[in-house]
Amino acid sequence: MFLTRSKTRISLAILLLIPLFLYWIINSDSSKNDASEPHIISGVDYFMKTVSTKQFNAHGGLELTLNSEELNHFPHKNQAMLKQPRINLIEQNTIRLSTQSISGIVYDNTDRFDLSEQVIVTHNQQNKEPSTLKTSELSLYYTKEIAETKAPVEITNQSHITTAIGMTINYKTNTSELLSDVKGTFHAK
């Protein structure tokens, strides 16, 4: 049984290709098992329209509500962009602080909201004349109950108007620190 040259070449080619095919088959199966979902490098991984969320404390009491026209989450930045966010901080079933703005950012794994463009903060809405803060940007740290800005602010409380550049508000102690260029107008009744 003599093999011709062409049969010998075909036999050698087959013998050389068999290990290659086996390697290919083995590696293609293992890569399917090890493959996880692809990571999004840029862009939005999810979005929501007409968002309404609630956060409860350890005792089951409502402590925060967030409503927004739209939410777009960017995983590579660990943040979500909000359109027209409205945030209410609640204590003992009463809205203690209400905020709204044109846009905002909420950061993953933090208690921080950055609000921008026509930010309005209303404190003690239950009063006849609650105090209102207007500014162009504000960072809200809701678990620390602190809000701060370096932008110009206008605070209206009853018929009194106070303006300043920059402000730190501690809602836990009900104190505010105006940082610079403070001016006030008080109208006697």
RAMOKA-V51972 format. One record per backbone hydrogen bond with DSSP energy under -1.0 kcal/mol. CO is the residue of the C=O (numbers start at 0). NH is the residue of the N-H. E is the energy in kcal/mol with one decimal. If there is no record, write none. Layout:
{{CO NH E} {CO NH E}}
This chain:
{{3 7 -2.4} {4 8 -2.3} {5 9 -2.1} {6 10 -2.3} {7 11 -2.4} {8 12 -2.4} {9 13 -2.4} {10 14 -2.4} {11 15 -2.1} {12 16 -2.1} {13 17 -2.0} {16 20 -2.6} {17 21 -2.4} {18 22 -2.5} {19 23 -2.2} {20 24 -2.7} {21 25 -2.6} {22 26 -2.4} {23 27 -2.0} {24 28 -1.6} {25 29 -1.8} {26 30 -1.9} {27 31 -1.1} {28 32 -1.5} {29 33 -2.0} {30 34 -1.1} {45 72 -2.6} {47 70 -2.6} {50 67 -2.0} {52 65 -2.3} {54 62 -2.8} {54 63 -1.6} {56 59 -1.8} {60 56 -2.9} {62 89 -2.2} {63 54 -2.9} {64 87 -2.3} {65 52 -3.0} {66 85 -2.8} {67 50 -2.7} {68 49 -2.6} {69 82 -2.2} {70 47 -2.5} {71 80 -2.9} {72 44 -1.9} {73 78 -1.6} {77 107 -2.6} {78 73 -3.1} {79 105 -2.3} {80 71 -2.2} {81 103 -1.9} {82 68 -2.2} {84 100 -1.4} {85 66 -2.4} {86 98 -3.0} {87 64 -2.1} {88 95 -2.8} {88 96 -1.6} {90 93 -1.2} {93 90 -2.7} {95 123 -1.8} {96 88 -3.0} {97 121 -3.2} {98 86 -1.9} {99 119 -2.6} {101 83 -3.3} {102 115 -2.7} {103 81 -3.4} {104 113 -2.7} {105 79 -2.7} {106 109 -1.2} {110 141 -1.6} {111 106 -1.5} {112 139 -3.2} {113 104 -2.3} {114 137 -2.5} {115 102 -2.1} {116 101 -2.6} {118 134 -1.9} {119 99 -1.7} {120 132 -2.9} {121 97 -2.5} {122 130 -1.3} {123 126 -1.4} {130 122 -2.8} {131 155 -3.0} {132 120 -2.7} {133 153 -2.0} {134 118 -2.1} {135 116 -2.6} {137 114 -3.4} {138 147 -2.4} {139 112 -2.4} {140 145 -2.0} {144 170 -2.7} {145 140 -3.4} {146 168 -3.5} {147 138 -2.9} {148 166 -2.8} {150 165 -2.3} {152 163 -1.7} {153 133 -2.4} {154 161 -2.7} {155 131 -2.8} {156 159 -2.4} {159 156 -2.5} {160 184 -3.2} {161 154 -3.5} {162 182 -2.7} {163 152 -3.0} {164 179 -1.1} {165 178 -2.0} {166 148 -2.4} {167 176 -3.1} {168 146 -2.2} {169 174 -1.9} {174 169 -3.2} {176 167 -2.2} {179 164 -3.1} {182 162 -3.3} {184 160 -2.6}}
